[in-house]
Amino acid sequence: MSSRARILQRLRDRTDGALVPPESDFSVMTGRGWGVQERLERFERLISSVHAEVIHTRQASWTETLAEVLTAKAVRRLALGHEHPVPAEARAALHEHEVDLVDANRDIEAWQREQFETVDAGLTSTGGAIAETGSLWLWPTPDEPRLTSLVPPLHIAVLDAETIEDTFFDVVEAHEWSQGMPTNALLISGPSKTADIEQTLAYGVHGPRELVVLIRHREEST
C-alpha cells in the first residue's frame, strides 16, 4: 500500500466519526451592494493603477477598436483561438488587416519557440472581472490556452462591462466553481510584475509587459 493510500485509509478509519467542516461566515467576502457603474469605475481605477490600459468600445464595433490597438502597438503577429466568439469575430474582422493571425490552439511543444520569440501579442476572452480587486478572470480552454495570456509581451483581453462582479466570492458563487473547477483559473491584475528584496516593484520582468483591456458596452449602455 502506498503512503497516500495509508493516509487516506487512516482518515476513513477514524474512531470519532466523520470529519465535519465547520460552519463559516462568508459575509465579509460578499454583500458590497455596488451598482453596475460603481463596479465598472472601481475595476477601471484599480487595474489602471497597476499599469493596465483600459479602452472602452461598443459591442458592435469592438473589432475596429482592436484593429486600432494592433496598429498603435505595431503588432505583426497575434496569437488567438478559433472557437470562442471573441477570437472568431476578431479573425473575421482582421483577415485583410496587416497582421499574421497565429493559431493558439496547438500543442505547446509544436510552437513553443515561436510563441516565446516571434509572437507580438495574445488576444483572449475573459469570464468577467472583479471590482473589489481590479482583476480579470479567465477560464482557459484548449481553444484559448493559458499561455496565450501569459507569454506574449502584450496581452489584449476583451471584457464585457456587464460581467464585472463585486468580489471574488461572488464570482465563485455565481459561476458555481465548486461544481467544476478548471485545471487553471487565471486571475489577472495588470501586466507582469515582481519585487526584489527591497520591495521595489518592477513591471514586465517576465510575461506580458503590457495589458490592454477592451471593455465592450452594449449599445443601450453607451
N, C-alpha and C positions, 0 to 999 in steps of 0.2 A: 504494500500500500504506500502511495506517495505521501510526502509531507502535507500537501494540500488536502488529500483525501482524509488523512488522520485528523487534521484540524477541523474539517467540516463534520466529521463523524463525532468528534467530541462536542461540537455545538449541538448536534442532533440529539445526543445522549444526555443533555443537561437534566439534572435531577430536580431542579427548582422550576420547571415549566418552561414554556416557550418564551423567547425574548419578545418583549412588547415595547414598541417605540414610544418614547414619552410624548405627551401632548405638547405641541409647540404653538406659540403665539406669533403668527406672521404679520400681525397688524402693522408693525414698524416698517415692513417691507412693501407695503401697498397703501391704497387709500389716499393718494395725493390729491385727487379731485381736480386735476388740471384740465382745462378745456383744450380743444384742438389747436387754437392759435398759441396758447401758452406752451403747449408741448413742442410745437414747431420752433418757437422762439428760443426756448431753453436748449433744445437739441442743437440748433444752429450756433448759439452763443458758446456752448461748451465744446463742440467739436472744432469750431473755428479757433478757439483759444489754444489748441494744440496743433496749429498749422495746417489743418484741413481747409480745403477751398470748397465753399458751398455755392452752387449755382442753381437758381430757380428757373424752371421751364414749364411749359404746358404739356399736358399728356399728348396732345395731338401733334406737337412739333418738337418733341424732345430729341429726335434723331438729328434734326437740324442743329440743335444746340450741341449735340455730341460732335457733329462734324466740325463745328467751330472750335470746340475744345481741342480736337485732334490737330487741327491746323495751327492753333495758337501754341500747342505744346510740341509741334514738329514731330508728331507720331507717324512713323512709317510702317510699323508692324504692330498689329493689335491682336492679342490673343482673346478668344471668346468662344462660347459654346455654340450649339445649333438649335437645341430643342426648346429651351425656355423662351417665352415670348420676348424677353429683353434682348438676348443675343440674336434671336431670329429677326426681330424688327430692325436691329442695327445692321445685320448682314444685308437685308433687303434695301436699306437706305444707302448703304455705303458701297454698293457693288461698283459704282462708277467713280467713287472717291479715290484719291491717290493714296491709298493705304492698303497694305497687304494684310488680309484677314487670315489669321493663323488659327488652325483648329486646336482647341484646348482639350477636347475630349479624346486624348490619346494616352497610351501608357507612358508614364513619365520616362521610362528607360529609352523610349523611342525618340524623345526630343528634349532630353534634359539639357544638353549643351546649348541647343537652340534657345530654349526658354530662358536660360540664365545669361546668355551672351548677346542675343540679337533681337529679342522681343522688347519693344519700347513701352508697351502698356498692356494691362489686362482689364477687360470690361466684365463686370458681374452684376447680376441682380442682387437684391437684398430681401431678407424676410421681413425686415422692418427696422425700427430703431428704438432707442431708449432715451427718453427725455432727461431723466434724472442724472445720467452719466455722460450724455452726448455720445452714445455708442451705436454703431450699426450692428445688426446681427445677420450672419449669413449661414445658410444650411447647404454645405457643399454636396454636389451630386456628381456622378460620372460625367455629366454634360458640362457642369461648371465645377471642376475640381478646385480644392482649396489653394493649390499653388498659383492659380490664376490671379488671386488677390494678394499672395504673399511673396512672389518672386519678382515680377517686372518692376522697374523703377517708378512707374506711375500706375496707380490703381484708380479706375473710374468706376464708381458704384452708383447704381440707379435706385433711388428710393422714392416710393410713393408717399406723399405727405400724410395721407390718412392712416398709414401703418405705423406711425410713431406712437408708442405707448409710454405710460408714466414710468414704470420701473421694470427691472429685470424680472422680478417676481411676477408682474402682470404678463410679461411675455411668456414665461414658462407656463403659467396657468391658462392663458388664452389659447395657446397653441398645443396644449396637452403634451408637453415634452416628456412627462413621466410615462406616457403610453408608448413612446418610441423615440429614444434619443438617437441622433445620427452618430456616426463614428467621430465626426468633428463638427461642433457648432462653433462658429467663429464670432468673437466679439471684437470689433474694430473701433478704436477711438483715436483716429488720426493716423498719420504716416508712421513708419517705424521709428522707434526712439529707444535710447538706452542712457544709463547714467554711470559715471565712473565712481570711484571710491569717495571722491569729494562731492558727490551728488550733483555734478554738473550735467544737465540734460542735453543730449545731442540727438539730432534728428537725422534720419536717412543713413544710419550706420550699416544697417542690414535690412533687406526687404525694401518695400516701396519708399522712395524719398518724397513722393507726393501722393496725396489722396484728394481726388475731386469727387464730390458728392453732387449728383444731379438730382434735385428734388422735383419730382413731377407733380403738378397740380391739375386737378380736373378743371374743365372749362368754367364751371359754375363757381369754383372757389378762387379764381384768379381775378 
